[in-house]
Amino acid sequence: MKFVKEIEELLKIKIGFNSTVLCKERLSYIIEKRQNKLNLDDDSYYKKLKNSSEEFTHLIEEIVVPETWFFRDTQPFEYLKSYASSIKLTKPIKLLSIPCSTGEEPYSIAMSLLEAGLLPEKFTIEAIDISHRAIAKATKAIYGKNSFRGDFKYQHYFQPVTQGYQLSPEVSKIVHFKQGNILNIHNFPENHYDVIFCRNLLIYLDSEIAHKLIEQITRSLKNGGILFVGSAETIYVSLKSYLSLNKPFTFAYQKIQPQKQSSLPKDSFQEPLIIYPKDSSQKFLPDQPKEEESYLVKARKLANMGKIEESINLCKNHLNQFSLNTEGHILLGELYQASSNIIEAQECFQRALYLDPQDRQALTYLLLIKEQRGDPNEVKILKKRLERLSHT
């Protein structure tokens, strides 16, 4: 197949897609599939792809295979529910879900807020995805069994229908779906949203574009607002603009005013937004030797300053002395992911799991990589391991 590199560049320019997250064989297969459907040779197809927005959309639909379910990673939604239960509102809060895929995430947000006791008129949810097909399914709000995994507790919002399960209008009417290119978020007004979910998008993007998108998201988020990212995407969140909420497995950050980290604005809220667990004995981070802790802190600071290579070198030098440090291997894996070195990242997460087979974070990172690279057998195995951990 000719023009694979050219098509990769086209995907990067138009939607920011980092083709290294897919194995080349899969991308070539997708391109050939479209060629065969149109009965075009390599040259003719590449010419059509450059000049036809319709064909480019078809190609994107084949590349973007939604893998999502209701309350995927339960902790962010539990935190959102606690947060919503504790605040006093002076006006409705605005939330954004990008990308929203087939709707499970924004609908999970809506159900969480309803369960927290908020009335529908007290919040609005916008949801955006590049896939026309995904938006069409989200709007219908009918789901099969694959969208319900683990210990699902919200059956009362669904009714069985011929095609599966229909979401109650009480929930579906709350979410406002829109098809669009995520890179156009710069069109949104500044200081507009109170909460933004942007999970498992940045890992699909070119590193430079991912950093620019986070900057755009930061401008759209109100001071004091909350940003949720995916477990493998924390490296993109600058601690100059955000304060980690330190709630395990939520990967949640609060936007702060630069150089005013100690006094957060109240904006539309009447109380400070940071919520900590009622159980003060809970540890957010495992105990570490002081030398290892200082190295982790320094490495993360370098990464947050954009000095990824320096941070990688620091990690590698330190792991030469402390090779059994699981968190060090995970951090190095995150850094490799941020610089689009997917193979190296995968090896780091595998080493972390060798040292600690119960490490949920390393397992989650590795699962995301396997999903991106189209390895269904490994994905199935890793999902079973995660499910077992969640029941222990």
Backbone hydrogen bonds, N-H to C=O, Kabsch-Sander energy under -0.5 kcal/mol:
donor,donor_aa,acceptor,acceptor_aa,energy
4,V,1,M,-0.5
7,I,3,F,-2.4
8,E,4,V,-2.5
9,E,5,K,-2.1
10,L,6,E,-1.9
11,L,7,I,-2.4
12,K,8,E,-1.9
13,I,9,E,-2.5
14,K,10,L,-2.4
15,I,11,L,-2.2
16,G,11,L,-0.5
16,G,12,K,-1.3
17,F,11,L,-1.5
18,N,204,Y,-3.4
19,S,17,F,-0.8
21,V,18,N,-1.8
22,L,19,S,-1.7
26,R,23,C,-0.8
27,L,23,C,-1.8
28,S,24,K,-2.7
29,Y,25,E,-2.1
30,I,26,R,-2.3
31,I,27,L,-2.3
32,E,28,S,-2.7
33,K,29,Y,-2.2
34,R,30,I,-1.8
35,Q,31,I,-2.4
36,N,32,E,-2.8
37,K,33,K,-1.8
38,L,34,R,-1.8
39,N,35,Q,-1.1
40,L,35,Q,-1.9
45,Y,41,D,-2.6
46,Y,42,D,-2.4
47,K,43,D,-2.0
48,K,44,S,-2.1
49,L,45,Y,-2.9
50,K,46,Y,-1.9
51,N,47,K,-1.4
52,S,48,K,-2.0
53,S,51,N,-0.6
56,F,52,S,-2.1
57,T,53,S,-2.0
58,H,54,E,-1.8
59,L,55,E,-2.4
60,I,56,F,-2.2
61,E,57,T,-2.2
62,E,58,H,-1.4
63,I,59,L,-1.8
64,V,60,I,-3.3
65,V,63,I,-1.3
70,F,147,S,-2.6
72,R,69,W,-1.1
77,F,73,D,-0.6
77,F,74,T,-0.5
78,E,74,T,-2.1
79,Y,75,Q,-2.6
80,L,76,P,-2.3
81,K,77,F,-2.2
82,S,78,E,-2.2
83,Y,79,Y,-2.8
84,A,80,L,-2.7
85,S,81,K,-1.9
86,S,82,S,-1.0
86,S,83,Y,-0.7
87,I,83,Y,-0.8
89,L,87,I,-0.5
90,T,268,S,-1.3
93,I,122,K,-2.2
95,L,124,T,-2.8
96,L,195,V,-1.9
97,S,126,E,-2.4
98,I,96,L,-0.5
98,I,197,F,-2.9
100,C,128,I,-1.9
103,G,100,C,-2.3
107,Y,103,G,-2.2
108,S,104,E,-1.9
109,I,105,E,-2.3
110,A,106,P,-2.2
111,M,107,Y,-2.6
112,S,108,S,-2.3
113,L,109,I,-2.1
114,L,110,A,-2.3
115,E,111,M,-2.6
116,A,112,S,-1.4
117,G,114,L,-1.5
118,L,113,L,-2.2
122,K,119,L,-2.6
123,F,120,P,-1.2
124,T,93,I,-2.2
125,I,174,I,-1.0
126,E,95,L,-2.6
127,A,176,H,-2.4
128,I,97,S,-2.1
129,D,178,K,-1.5
132,H,130,I,-0.6
135,I,131,S,-2.0
136,A,132,H,-2.2
137,K,133,R,-1.8
138,A,134,A,-2.6
139,T,135,I,-2.3
140,K,136,A,-1.5
141,A,137,K,-1.8
142,I,137,K,-0.6
143,Y,165,Y,-2.4
147,S,144,G,-1.7
148,F,145,K,-1.8
149,R,147,S,-0.6
152,F,150,G,-1.4
157,Y,154,Y,-1.9
158,F,155,Q,-2.2
159,Q,166,Q,-2.1
161,V,164,G,-2.7
164,G,161,V,-0.9
165,Y,143,Y,-1.9
166,Q,159,Q,-3.2
167,L,141,A,-2.7
168,S,157,Y,-3.1
171,V,168,S,-1.7
172,S,168,S,-2.4
173,K,169,P,-2.0
174,I,171,V,-1.6
175,V,171,V,-0.7
175,V,172,S,-0.5
176,H,125,I,-2.7
177,F,175,V,-0.7
178,K,127,A,-2.0
180,G,129,D,-2.1
182,I,180,G,-0.5
184,N,181,N,-2.3
185,I,182,I,-1.8
186,H,183,L,-0.6
187,N,184,N,-2.1
188,F,185,I,-2.4
191,N,219,R,-3.0
192,H,189,P,-0.6
192,H,220,S,-1.9
193,Y,220,S,-2.7
194,D,94,K,-2.7
195,V,94,K,-1.7
196,I,226,I,-2.5
197,F,96,L,-3.2
198,C,196,I,-0.6
198,C,228,F,-3.0
204,Y,201,L,-2.1
205,L,202,L,-1.5
206,D,16,G,-2.6
210,A,206,D,-2.7
211,H,207,S,-2.0
212,K,208,E,-1.8
213,L,209,I,-2.5
214,I,210,A,-2.1
215,E,211,H,-1.7
216,Q,212,K,-2.0
217,I,213,L,-2.7
218,T,214,I,-2.6
219,R,215,E,-1.8
220,S,216,Q,-1.6
221,L,217,I,-1.3
222,K,193,Y,-3.2
224,G,255,K,-1.9
225,G,222,K,-2.5
226,I,194,D,-2.4
227,L,253,Y,-3.2
228,F,196,I,-2.7
229,V,251,F,-2.2
230,G,198,C,-0.6
233,E,230,G,-2.0
236,Y,233,E,-1.8
237,V,234,T,-1.5
238,S,236,Y,-0.7
241,S,238,S,-1.2
242,Y,238,S,-1.4
243,L,254,Q,-2.5
245,L,252,A,-2.2
250,T,247,K,-1.9
251,F,247,K,-0.7
253,Y,227,L,-2.6
254,Q,243,L,-2.7
255,K,225,G,-2.9
256,I,241,S,-3.0
260,K,257,Q,-2.3
263,S,260,K,-1.0
269,F,266,K,-3.3
270,Q,88,K,-1.3
280,S,278,K,-1.3
282,Q,279,D,-1.8
293,E,289,P,-2.7
294,S,290,K,-2.6
295,Y,291,E,-1.6
296,L,292,E,-2.2
297,V,293,E,-2.4
298,K,294,S,-2.5
299,A,295,Y,-2.7
300,R,296,L,-2.4
301,K,297,V,-2.2
302,L,298,K,-2.3
303,A,299,A,-2.1
304,N,300,R,-2.6
305,M,301,K,-1.1
306,G,303,A,-1.8
307,K,302,L,-2.5
308,I,306,G,-1.5
311,S,307,K,-2.0
312,I,308,I,-2.7
313,N,309,E,-2.5
314,L,310,E,-2.2
315,C,311,S,-2.3
316,K,312,I,-2.7
317,N,313,N,-2.5
318,H,314,L,-2.2
319,L,315,C,-2.7
320,N,316,K,-1.1
321,Q,317,N,-0.5
321,Q,318,H,-1.4
322,F,318,H,-2.7
325,N,322,F,-1.7
326,T,324,L,-1.1
329,H,325,N,-1.6
330,I,326,T,-2.0
331,L,327,E,-2.6
332,L,328,G,-2.3
333,G,329,H,-2.1
334,E,330,I,-2.3
335,L,331,L,-2.3
336,Y,332,L,-2.4
337,Q,333,G,-2.3
338,A,334,E,-2.4
339,S,335,L,-1.4
340,S,337,Q,-1.9
341,N,336,Y,-3.1
342,I,340,S,-1.2
345,A,341,N,-2.2
346,Q,342,I,-2.6
347,E,343,I,-2.0
348,C,344,E,-2.0
349,F,345,A,-2.2
350,Q,346,Q,-2.1
351,R,347,E,-2.1
352,A,348,C,-2.2
353,L,349,F,-2.0
354,Y,350,Q,-1.8
355,L,351,R,-2.0
356,D,352,A,-2.4
359,D,356,D,-2.3
360,R,358,Q,-0.9
363,L,359,D,-1.9
364,T,360,R,-2.4
365,Y,361,Q,-2.4
366,L,362,A,-2.4
367,L,363,L,-2.2
368,L,364,T,-2.2
369,I,365,Y,-2.0
370,K,366,L,-2.3
371,E,367,L,-2.3
372,Q,368,L,-2.4
373,R,369,I,-2.1
374,G,371,E,-1.1
375,D,370,K,-2.1
379,V,375,D,-2.2
380,K,376,P,-2.2
381,I,377,N,-1.9
382,L,378,E,-2.7
383,K,379,V,-2.4
384,K,380,K,-1.8
385,R,381,I,-1.8
386,L,382,L,-2.3
387,E,383,K,-2.5
388,R,384,K,-2.3
389,L,385,R,-2.0
390,S,386,L,-2.1
391,H,387,E,-0.8
391,H,388,R,-0.7
392,T,389,L,-1.5
